[in-house]
Structure formats: structure tokens, C-alpha cells
Amino acid sequence: MFDEIKVFQHDAGLDFRGAIWTTWEKKNWPDIDFIHDKFSISKKDVLRGLHGDRKTWKLVTCVYGKIFQVVVDARPFSKTYLEWDSWYLDADNRKQILIPPNFANGFLCLSDECVYHYKLAYDGEYNDVDHQFTIKWNDPRLKIPWPINNPILYGRDK
């Protein structure tokens, strides 16, 4: 939906032992200087987000389990302001989503447990919770069809 959002799907080496795939090589990202990685482990029905900031690029993927991923345009002067797109991410489809600054990011854990990987690029210091914006997960303006009605939420996501 958004030209600014990039979706990647990686090939994997699959055999009787399992799978192996590459999620990042510097040569494929000459214009983005990734400097920070984070992992999030969530239980089934946990919804994290929708969060964002004005300077961070995020390359996200689900390395274990399955999630419903949502990205919302949070640029007030954009023609697609508050429009969104969604994907299912898991270790089987190996999809990654590149989310630019000014977009909100959120996901719902659909499996018993999921491991979510963020690869971050930004100038200066990291914009942690105090410098991020939040859009309510069920904001009526968005009409996101989350595959759950009563997710498990943390304080700022309520």
C-alpha cells in the first residue's frame, strides 16, 4: 500500500535439521546505517503497539511463532495519514518489513509464543518510550481488523 514500506521475503536452506536464512547484510542496505538490535518475546494474544517516532528506521521480522503485523502512516500532512497495512509474519514465510520514521508499528502474537526482532537505524540517541508516539490499537478512525477483540495490553497501549 505505501511506497515507503518495503517487504522482503528471504530464501532459506531447509533440510532435516531445520532452516537457516540471512536476515541482513550491509551490502543490501547501503543507505541505512543500522546500529541497534532488539528482541521482544510475547505470549499468545499480547498486542504491542502502535508505536513510532520521528527518526527511527525499523527492519522487523518474527523469527519464532506467528504474528499479525500492522504499520500505520502517522505523518499528519501525508495523503495517506492514518491509513494502514498488515501482514502475517512467521519463521516459515521469513518476511521482513522495513518501516521508515513517522510510521507506527504494532503486532499481535498469534502463536503460544513469538520472538520479534527489530533492527534499528537512527541519528543521535535512541528514542525510547518517553520520545515515542502511541496510537491506540483500536482507534476507531483506523478500523484495523485485528484477529482478536480483547488482547493482552501493557499500560500505554490501553
For each residue, the residues with C-beta under 8 A, 3 or more apart:
1: 5 80 83 84 85
2: 5 71 73 80 83 85 103
3:
4: 100 103
5: 1 2 71 85 97 98 99 100 103
6: 97 98
7: 87 95 96 97 98
8: 95 96 97 98
9: 93 94 95 96
10: 21 22 23 94 96
11: 21 94
12: 19 20 21 94
13: 19 20 21
14: 18 19
15: 18
16:
17:
18: 14 15
19: 12 13 14 91
20: 12 13
21: 10 11 12 13 94
22: 10 25
23: 10 59 61 63 94 96 117 119
24: 28 29 34 59 119
25: 22 28 29
26: 29 30
27: 30
28: 24 25
29: 24 25 26 32 34
30: 26 27
31:
32: 29 57 121
33: 121
34: 24 29 37 57 59 119 120 121
35: 120 121 122
36: 119 120 121 122 126
37: 34 117 118 119 120
38: 117 118 120
39: 115 116 117 118
40: 48 115 116 118
41: 113 114 115 116
42: 46 48 109 113 114 116
43: 46 109 112 113 152
44: 109 110 111 112 113
45: 108 109 148 150 151 152
46: 42 43 108 109 151 152 153
47: 106 107 108 109 137 146 148 151 152 153 157
48: 40 42 51 106 107 108 116 154 157
49: 70 104 105 106 107 134 137 157
50: 70 72 104 105 106 134 135 136 137
51: 48 104 105 106 132 133 134
52: 56 72 74 99 101 102 103 104 105 132 133 135
53: 56 101 122 127 131 132 133
54: 101 102 127
55: 101 122 123 124 127
56: 52 53 101 120 121 122 126 127
57: 32 34 98 99 100 101 120 121 122
58: 98 99 105 118 119 120
59: 23 24 34 96 97 98 99 118 119 120
60: 69 89 96 97 99 105 107 116 117 118 119
61: 23 89 94 95 96 97 116 117
62: 65 66 67 69 89 90 91 107 114 115 116 117
63: 23 91 115 116 117
64: 91 113 114 115
65: 62 90 91 109 110 111 112 113 114 115
66: 62 88 89 90 109 110 111 114
67: 62 88 89 90 107 108 109 110 111 114 116
68: 86 87 88 107 108 110 146 147
69: 60 62 86 87 88 89 97 105 106 107
70: 49 50 84 85 86 105 106 107 144 146
71: 2 5 84 85 86 97 99 103 104 105 106
72: 50 52 82 83 84 103 104 106 135 142
73: 2 78 80 81 82 83 84 102 103
74: 52 81 82 102 103 104 133 135
75: 78 80 81 102 103
76: 81
77: 81
78: 73 75 81
79:
80: 1 2 73 75 83
81: 73 74 75 76 77 78
82: 72 73 74 139 141 142
83: 1 2 72 73 80
84: 1 70 71 72 73 142 144
85: 1 2 5 70 71
86: 68 69 70 71 144
87: 7 68 69 95 97
88: 66 67 68 69 93 95 110
89: 60 61 62 66 67 69 93 95 96 97 107
90: 62 65 66 67 93 111
91: 19 62 63 64 65 94
92:
93: 9 88 89 90
94: 9 10 11 12 21 23 61 91
95: 7 8 9 61 87 88 89
96: 7 8 9 10 23 59 60 61 89
97: 5 6 7 8 59 60 61 69 71 87 89
98: 5 6 7 8 57 58 59
99: 5 52 57 58 59 60 71 103 105
100: 4 5 57 103
101: 52 53 54 55 56 57 122
102: 52 54 73 74 75
103: 2 4 5 52 71 72 73 74 75 99 100
104: 49 50 51 52 71 72 74 133 134 135
105: 49 50 51 52 58 60 69 70 71 99
106: 47 48 49 50 51 69 70 71 72 137
107: 47 48 49 60 62 67 68 69 70 89 116
108: 45 46 47 48 67 68 146 147 148 151
109: 42 43 44 45 46 47 65 66 67 113 114
110: 44 65 66 67 68 88 114 147
111: 44 65 66 67 90 114
112: 43 44 65
113: 41 42 43 44 64 65 109
114: 41 42 62 64 65 66 67 109 110 111
115: 39 40 41 62 63 64 65
116: 39 40 41 42 48 60 61 62 63 67 107
117: 23 37 38 39 60 61 62 63
118: 37 38 39 40 58 59 60
119: 23 24 34 36 37 58 59 60
120: 34 35 36 37 38 56 57 58 59 126
121: 32 33 34 35 36 56 57
122: 35 36 53 55 56 57 101 126 127
123: 55
124: 55
125:
126: 36 56 120 122
127: 53 54 55 56 122 131 132
128: 131 132
129: 132 156
130:
131: 53 127 128
132: 51 52 53 127 128 129
133: 51 52 53 74 104
134: 49 50 51 104 156 157
135: 50 52 72 74 104 139 142
136: 50 139 157
137: 47 49 50 106 144 146 151 153 157
138: 142 144 146
139: 82 135 136 142
140: 143
141: 82
142: 72 82 84 135 138 139
143: 140
144: 70 84 86 137 138
145:
146: 47 68 70 108 137 138 149 151
147: 68 108 110
148: 45 47 108 151
149: 146
150: 45
151: 45 46 47 108 137 146 148
152: 43 45 46 47
153: 46 47 137 157 158
154: 48 157 158
155: 158
156: 129 134
157: 47 48 49 134 136 137 153 154
158: 153 154 155
